[in-house]
Amino acid sequence: MPPLPKKKHTRARQGGRSAHHFRTAPNLSKCPSCGAATMPHRVCKECGFYNGRQVFEAPEEAAGSSTETA
């Protein structure tokens, strides 16, 4: 049989323990080539550069937002 607590833990004790379980905002850095905010050590989604070289071609404007008439 597993051991069980003899008394209920207070709200202050529960809150003190869970006080460190909050979410933190991601650290963002500037892309050196275009200046957009990106996560560190990741390819820039705006220009496609990583570590001074282009990894992929930057995406053009969204196709659904074009002003063409059919």
Biopython code that builds the backbone (N, CA, C, O; Angstrom):
import numpy as np
from Bio.PDB.StructureBuilder import StructureBuilder

atoms = [
    (1, "MET", "N", (0.843, -1.177, 0.000)),
    (1, "MET", "CA", (0.000, 0.000, 0.000)),
    (1, "MET", "C", (0.895, 1.249, 0.000)),
    (1, "MET", "O", (1.793, 1.364, 0.834)),
    (2, "PRO", "N", (0.648, 2.201, -0.948)),
    (2, "PRO", "CA", (1.509, 3.394, -1.033)),
    (2, "PRO", "C", (1.231, 4.346, 0.131)),
    (2, "PRO", "O", (0.121, 4.377, 0.661)),
    (3, "PRO", "N", (2.247, 5.126, 0.525)),
    (3, "PRO", "CA", (2.030, 6.084, 1.612)),
    (3, "PRO", "C", (1.132, 7.232, 1.160)),
    (3, "PRO", "O", (1.205, 7.670, 0.012)),
    (4, "LEU", "N", (0.299, 7.708, 2.053)),
    (4, "LEU", "CA", (-0.630, 8.802, 1.761)),
    (4, "LEU", "C", (-0.355, 9.967, 2.709)),
    (4, "LEU", "O", (0.109, 9.755, 3.829)),
    (5, "PRO", "N", (-0.641, 11.205, 2.268)),
    (5, "PRO", "CA", (-0.422, 12.344, 3.152)),
    (5, "PRO", "C", (-1.402, 12.322, 4.324)),
    (5, "PRO", "O", (-2.570, 11.968, 4.167)),
    (6, "LYS", "N", (-0.908, 12.703, 5.492)),
    (6, "LYS", "CA", (-1.766, 12.707, 6.667)),
    (6, "LYS", "C", (-2.645, 13.949, 6.730)),
    (6, "LYS", "O", (-3.758, 13.899, 7.253)),
    (7, "LYS", "N", (-2.139, 15.087, 6.189)),
    (7, "LYS", "CA", (-2.894, 16.339, 6.247)),
    (7, "LYS", "C", (-2.939, 16.978, 4.863)),
    (7, "LYS", "O", (-2.105, 16.695, 4.003)),
    (8, "LYS", "N", (-3.927, 17.843, 4.667)),
    (8, "LYS", "CA", (-4.081, 18.567, 3.409)),
    (8, "LYS", "C", (-3.060, 19.709, 3.351)),
    (8, "LYS", "O", (-2.849, 20.410, 4.341)),
    (9, "HIS", "N", (-2.432, 19.890, 2.192)),
    (9, "HIS", "CA", (-1.511, 21.013, 2.020)),
    (9, "HIS", "C", (-2.311, 22.300, 1.861)),
    (9, "HIS", "O", (-3.362, 22.312, 1.219)),
    (10, "THR", "N", (-1.813, 23.369, 2.441)),
    (10, "THR", "CA", (-2.529, 24.645, 2.409)),
    (10, "THR", "C", (-2.487, 25.262, 1.009)),
    (10, "THR", "O", (-1.681, 24.864, 0.168)),
    (11, "ARG", "N", (-3.369, 26.244, 0.773)),
    (11, "ARG", "CA", (-3.392, 26.941, -0.518)),
    (11, "ARG", "C", (-2.096, 27.703, -0.734)),
    (11, "ARG", "O", (-1.612, 27.797, -1.861)),
    (12, "ALA", "N", (-1.526, 28.249, 0.342)),
    (12, "ALA", "CA", (-0.273, 28.992, 0.225)),
    (12, "ALA", "C", (0.854, 28.055, -0.223)),
    (12, "ALA", "O", (1.703, 28.448, -1.023)),
    (13, "ARG", "N", (0.866, 26.858, 0.272)),
    (13, "ARG", "CA", (1.911, 25.902, -0.120)),
    (13, "ARG", "C", (1.718, 25.456, -1.566)),
    (13, "ARG", "O", (2.693, 25.309, -2.304)),
    (14, "GLN", "N", (0.476, 25.240, -1.975)),
    (14, "GLN", "CA", (0.197, 24.875, -3.372)),
    (14, "GLN", "C", (0.561, 26.019, -4.310)),
    (14, "GLN", "O", (1.181, 25.808, -5.353)),
    (15, "GLY", "N", (0.167, 27.244, -3.926)),
    (15, "GLY", "CA", (0.444, 28.396, -4.773)),
    (15, "GLY", "C", (1.922, 28.700, -4.869)),
    (15, "GLY", "O", (2.410, 29.099, -5.926)),
    (16, "GLY", "N", (2.639, 28.515, -3.770)),
    (16, "GLY", "CA", (4.082, 28.750, -3.789)),
    (16, "GLY", "C", (4.798, 27.777, -4.709)),
    (16, "GLY", "O", (5.761, 28.144, -5.382)),
    (17, "ARG", "N", (4.336, 26.553, -4.738)),
    (17, "ARG", "CA", (4.952, 25.553, -5.603)),
    (17, "ARG", "C", (4.632, 25.830, -7.069)),
    (17, "ARG", "O", (5.494, 25.669, -7.933)),
    (18, "SER", "N", (3.397, 26.247, -7.355)),
    (18, "SER", "CA", (2.990, 26.464, -8.742)),
    (18, "SER", "C", (3.306, 27.868, -9.237)),
    (18, "SER", "O", (2.951, 28.212, -10.364)),
    (19, "ALA", "N", (3.968, 28.689, -8.415)),
    (19, "ALA", "CA", (4.283, 30.055, -8.824)),
    (19, "ALA", "C", (5.301, 30.088, -9.948)),
    (19, "ALA", "O", (5.413, 31.098, -10.643)),
    (20, "HIS", "N", (6.037, 29.018, -10.143)),
    (20, "HIS", "CA", (7.083, 28.982, -11.160)),
    (20, "HIS", "C", (6.612, 28.291, -12.442)),
    (20, "HIS", "O", (7.421, 28.061, -13.341)),
    (21, "HIS", "N", (5.347, 27.961, -12.545)),
    (21, "HIS", "CA", (4.840, 27.221, -13.700)),
    (21, "HIS", "C", (4.259, 28.127, -14.772)),
    (21, "HIS", "O", (3.476, 27.663, -15.601)),
    (22, "PHE", "N", (4.619, 29.410, -14.783)),
    (22, "PHE", "CA", (4.064, 30.342, -15.750)),
    (22, "PHE", "C", (4.793, 30.212, -17.083)),
    (22, "PHE", "O", (5.899, 29.675, -17.146)),
    (23, "ARG", "N", (4.162, 30.711, -18.151)),
    (23, "ARG", "CA", (4.759, 30.706, -19.488)),
    (23, "ARG", "C", (5.598, 31.955, -19.657)),
    (23, "ARG", "O", (5.262, 33.013, -19.127)),
    (24, "THR", "N", (6.694, 31.834, -20.398)),
    (24, "THR", "CA", (7.527, 32.996, -20.676)),
    (24, "THR", "C", (7.457, 33.321, -22.163)),
    (24, "THR", "O", (7.236, 32.437, -22.991)),
    (25, "ALA", "N", (7.643, 34.582, -22.492)),
    (25, "ALA", "CA", (7.627, 35.016, -23.884)),
    (25, "ALA", "C", (8.891, 34.514, -24.579)),
    (25, "ALA", "O", (9.944, 34.433, -23.947)),
    (26, "PRO", "N", (8.806, 34.175, -25.874)),
    (26, "PRO", "CA", (9.997, 33.697, -26.581)),
    (26, "PRO", "C", (11.015, 34.808, -26.762)),
    (26, "PRO", "O", (10.654, 35.970, -26.950)),
    (27, "ASN", "N", (12.291, 34.444, -26.705)),
    (27, "ASN", "CA", (13.357, 35.406, -26.943)),
    (27, "ASN", "C", (13.458, 35.647, -28.440)),
    (27, "ASN", "O", (13.616, 34.701, -29.212)),
    (28, "LEU", "N", (13.368, 36.895, -28.854)),
    (28, "LEU", "CA", (13.443, 37.239, -30.260)),
    (28, "LEU", "C", (14.697, 38.053, -30.513)),
    (28, "LEU", "O", (15.115, 38.851, -29.674)),
    (29, "SER", "N", (15.297, 37.840, -31.691)),
    (29, "SER", "CA", (16.452, 38.632, -32.098)),
    (29, "SER", "C", (16.185, 39.170, -33.493)),
    (29, "SER", "O", (15.291, 38.690, -34.188)),
    (30, "LYS", "N", (16.964, 40.173, -33.904)),
    (30, "LYS", "CA", (16.784, 40.768, -35.222)),
    (30, "LYS", "C", (17.529, 39.967, -36.266)),
    (30, "LYS", "O", (18.649, 39.514, -36.029)),
    (31, "CYS", "N", (16.908, 39.792, -37.425)),
    (31, "CYS", "CA", (17.578, 39.170, -38.569)),
    (31, "CYS", "C", (18.611, 40.166, -39.098)),
    (31, "CYS", "O", (18.264, 41.321, -39.344)),
    (32, "PRO", "N", (19.881, 39.751, -39.282)),
    (32, "PRO", "CA", (20.887, 40.705, -39.749)),
    (32, "PRO", "C", (20.654, 41.191, -41.181)),
    (32, "PRO", "O", (21.096, 42.284, -41.534)),
    (33, "SER", "N", (19.967, 40.398, -42.014)),
    (33, "SER", "CA", (19.808, 40.798, -43.412)),
    (33, "SER", "C", (18.575, 41.670, -43.640)),
    (33, "SER", "O", (18.648, 42.634, -44.403)),
    (34, "CYS", "N", (17.435, 41.357, -42.994)),
    (34, "CYS", "CA", (16.223, 42.145, -43.248)),
    (34, "CYS", "C", (15.725, 42.901, -42.029)),
    (34, "CYS", "O", (14.920, 43.821, -42.178)),
    (35, "GLY", "N", (16.172, 42.549, -40.826)),
    (35, "GLY", "CA", (15.768, 43.260, -39.624)),
    (35, "GLY", "C", (14.483, 42.772, -38.991)),
    (35, "GLY", "O", (14.005, 43.386, -38.037)),
    (36, "ALA", "N", (13.902, 41.683, -39.491)),
    (36, "ALA", "CA", (12.672, 41.152, -38.922)),
    (36, "ALA", "C", (12.981, 40.425, -37.611)),
    (36, "ALA", "O", (14.097, 39.945, -37.411)),
    (37, "ALA", "N", (11.996, 40.346, -36.727)),
    (37, "ALA", "CA", (12.162, 39.633, -35.465)),
    (37, "ALA", "C", (12.050, 38.135, -35.723)),
    (37, "ALA", "O", (11.052, 37.669, -36.273)),
    (38, "THR", "N", (13.082, 37.375, -35.322)),
    (38, "THR", "CA", (13.097, 35.928, -35.521)),
    (38, "THR", "C", (13.561, 35.246, -34.245)),
    (38, "THR", "O", (14.160, 35.880, -33.377)),
    (39, "MET", "N", (13.286, 33.963, -34.134)),
    (39, "MET", "CA", (13.816, 33.161, -33.043)),
    (39, "MET", "C", (15.302, 32.937, -33.304)),
    (39, "MET", "O", (15.696, 32.768, -34.458)),
    (40, "PRO", "N", (16.136, 32.930, -32.265)),
    (40, "PRO", "CA", (17.560, 32.718, -32.486)),
    (40, "PRO", "C", (17.847, 31.304, -32.988)),
    (40, "PRO", "O", (17.151, 30.360, -32.615)),
    (41, "HIS", "N", (18.861, 31.155, -33.827)),
    (41, "HIS", "CA", (19.313, 29.881, -34.397)),
    (41, "HIS", "C", (18.255, 29.241, -35.279)),
    (41, "HIS", "O", (18.152, 28.016, -35.336)),
    (42, "ARG", "N", (17.457, 30.073, -35.978)),
    (42, "ARG", "CA", (16.455, 29.558, -36.900)),
    (42, "ARG", "C", (16.466, 30.407, -38.165)),
    (42, "ARG", "O", (16.895, 31.561, -38.150)),
    (43, "VAL", "N", (15.989, 29.822, -39.255)),
    (43, "VAL", "CA", (15.940, 30.524, -40.533)),
    (43, "VAL", "C", (14.904, 31.636, -40.441)),
    (43, "VAL", "O", (13.835, 31.451, -39.859)),
    (44, "CYS", "N", (15.222, 32.786, -41.013)),
    (44, "CYS", "CA", (14.290, 33.912, -41.031)),
    (44, "CYS", "C", (13.157, 33.582, -41.997)),
    (44, "CYS", "O", (13.411, 33.220, -43.146)),
    (45, "LYS", "N", (11.921, 33.701, -41.548)),
    (45, "LYS", "CA", (10.771, 33.396, -42.400)),
    (45, "LYS", "C", (10.519, 34.486, -43.423)),
    (45, "LYS", "O", (9.875, 34.242, -44.443)),
    (46, "GLU", "N", (11.020, 35.687, -43.164)),
    (46, "GLU", "CA", (10.773, 36.804, -44.072)),
    (46, "GLU", "C", (11.694, 36.774, -45.285)),
    (46, "GLU", "O", (11.240, 36.967, -46.413)),
    (47, "CYS", "N", (13.003, 36.530, -45.058)),
    (47, "CYS", "CA", (13.949, 36.621, -46.168)),
    (47, "CYS", "C", (14.607, 35.289, -46.511)),
    (47, "CYS", "O", (15.187, 35.166, -47.589)),
    (48, "GLY", "N", (14.538, 34.275, -45.623)),
    (48, "GLY", "CA", (15.101, 32.968, -45.915)),
    (48, "GLY", "C", (16.586, 32.846, -45.609)),
    (48, "GLY", "O", (17.209, 31.868, -46.023)),
    (49, "PHE", "N", (17.171, 33.798, -44.903)),
    (49, "PHE", "CA", (18.594, 33.757, -44.590)),
    (49, "PHE", "C", (18.833, 33.101, -43.238)),
    (49, "PHE", "O", (18.025, 33.237, -42.320)),
    (50, "TYR", "N", (19.961, 32.381, -43.122)),
    (50, "TYR", "CA", (20.425, 31.841, -41.853)),
    (50, "TYR", "C", (21.939, 31.815, -41.879)),
    (50, "TYR", "O", (22.535, 31.291, -42.820)),
    (51, "ASN", "N", (22.564, 32.368, -40.865)),
    (51, "ASN", "CA", (24.015, 32.366, -40.706)),
    (51, "ASN", "C", (24.717, 32.991, -41.910)),
    (51, "ASN", "O", (25.768, 32.513, -42.337)),
    (52, "GLY", "N", (24.133, 34.067, -42.458)),
    (52, "GLY", "CA", (24.766, 34.806, -43.540)),
    (52, "GLY", "C", (24.580, 34.235, -44.924)),
    (52, "GLY", "O", (25.141, 34.774, -45.878)),
    (53, "ARG", "N", (23.820, 33.172, -45.080)),
    (53, "ARG", "CA", (23.584, 32.628, -46.422)),
    (53, "ARG", "C", (22.102, 32.324, -46.589)),
    (53, "ARG", "O", (21.390, 32.091, -45.613)),
    (54, "GLN", "N", (21.651, 32.329, -47.833)),
    (54, "GLN", "CA", (20.236, 32.108, -48.114)),
    (54, "GLN", "C", (19.953, 30.612, -48.149)),
    (54, "GLN", "O", (20.560, 29.870, -48.922)),
    (55, "VAL", "N", (19.029, 30.184, -47.308)),
    (55, "VAL", "CA", (18.688, 28.769, -47.190)),
    (55, "VAL", "C", (17.544, 28.411, -48.125)),
    (55, "VAL", "O", (17.577, 27.361, -48.767)),
    (56, "PHE", "N", (16.533, 29.268, -48.211)),
    (56, "PHE", "CA", (15.425, 29.045, -49.142)),
    (56, "PHE", "C", (14.988, 30.374, -49.720)),
    (56, "PHE", "O", (15.307, 31.437, -49.187)),
    (57, "GLU", "N", (14.259, 30.300, -50.808)),
    (57, "GLU", "CA", (13.752, 31.502, -51.469)),
    (57, "GLU", "C", (12.617, 32.082, -50.634)),
    (57, "GLU", "O", (11.747, 31.344, -50.172)),
    (58, "ALA", "N", (12.621, 33.377, -50.441)),
    (58, "ALA", "CA", (11.596, 34.032, -49.629)),
    (58, "ALA", "C", (10.238, 33.894, -50.300)),
    (58, "ALA", "O", (10.138, 34.069, -51.515)),
    (59, "PRO", "N", (9.179, 33.580, -49.535)),
    (59, "PRO", "CA", (7.848, 33.449, -50.136)),
    (59, "PRO", "C", (7.327, 34.795, -50.615)),
    (59, "PRO", "O", (7.540, 35.823, -49.972)),
    (60, "GLU", "N", (6.643, 34.773, -51.747)),
    (60, "GLU", "CA", (6.023, 35.991, -52.285)),
    (60, "GLU", "C", (4.744, 36.272, -51.517)),
    (60, "GLU", "O", (4.407, 35.536, -50.590)),
    (61, "GLU", "N", (4.021, 37.335, -51.891)),
    (61, "GLU", "CA", (2.762, 37.665, -51.244)),
    (61, "GLU", "C", (1.781, 36.502, -51.397)),
    (61, "GLU", "O", (1.892, 35.720, -52.342)),
    (62, "ALA", "N", (0.846, 36.385, -50.499)),
    (62, "ALA", "CA", (-0.122, 35.287, -50.521)),
    (62, "ALA", "C", (-0.938, 35.329, -51.813)),
    (62, "ALA", "O", (-1.334, 36.401, -52.270)),
    (63, "ALA", "N", (-1.186, 34.163, -52.394)),
    (63, "ALA", "CA", (-1.896, 34.084, -53.663)),
    (63, "ALA", "C", (-3.360, 34.517, -53.531)),
    (63, "ALA", "O", (-3.938, 35.042, -54.483)),
    (64, "GLY", "N", (-3.957, 34.301, -52.363)),
    (64, "GLY", "CA", (-5.366, 34.647, -52.145)),
    (64, "GLY", "C", (-5.613, 36.134, -52.051)),
    (64, "GLY", "O", (-6.758, 36.566, -52.186)),
    (65, "SER", "N", (-4.590, 36.934, -51.826)),
    (65, "SER", "CA", (-4.793, 38.369, -51.656)),
    (65, "SER", "C", (-4.534, 39.159, -52.942)),
    (65, "SER", "O", (-4.443, 40.386, -52.900)),
    (66, "SER", "N", (-4.415, 38.480, -54.071)),
    (66, "SER", "CA", (-4.158, 39.200, -55.332)),
    (66, "SER", "C", (-5.418, 39.923, -55.793)),
    (66, "SER", "O", (-6.528, 39.552, -55.411)),
    (67, "THR", "N", (-5.244, 40.955, -56.613)),
    (67, "THR", "CA", (-6.378, 41.769, -57.049)),
    (67, "THR", "C", (-6.771, 41.451, -58.482)),
    (67, "THR", "O", (-7.300, 42.316, -59.181)),
    (68, "GLU", "N", (-6.524, 40.233, -58.933)),
    (68, "GLU", "CA", (-6.867, 39.853, -60.314)),
    (68, "GLU", "C", (-8.371, 39.645, -60.406)),
    (68, "GLU", "O", (-9.010, 39.199, -59.454)),
    (69, "THR", "N", (-8.931, 39.978, -61.581)),
    (69, "THR", "CA", (-10.363, 39.722, -61.830)),
    (69, "THR", "C", (-10.474, 38.630, -62.868)),
    (69, "THR", "O", (-9.760, 38.642, -63.871)),
    (70, "ALA", "N", (-11.360, 37.694, -62.634)),
    (70, "ALA", "CA", (-11.490, 36.557, -63.534)),
    (70, "ALA", "C", (-12.527, 36.772, -64.597)),
    (70, "ALA", "O", (-12.748, 35.894, -65.431)),
]
sb = StructureBuilder()
sb.init_structure("model")
sb.init_model(0)
sb.init_chain("A")
sb.init_seg("    ")
for serial, (resi, resn, name, xyz) in enumerate(atoms, 1):
    if name == "N":
        sb.init_residue(resn, " ", resi, " ")
    sb.init_atom(name, np.array(xyz, "f"), 0.0, 1.0, " ", f" {name:<3s}", serial, name[0])
structure = sb.get_structure()
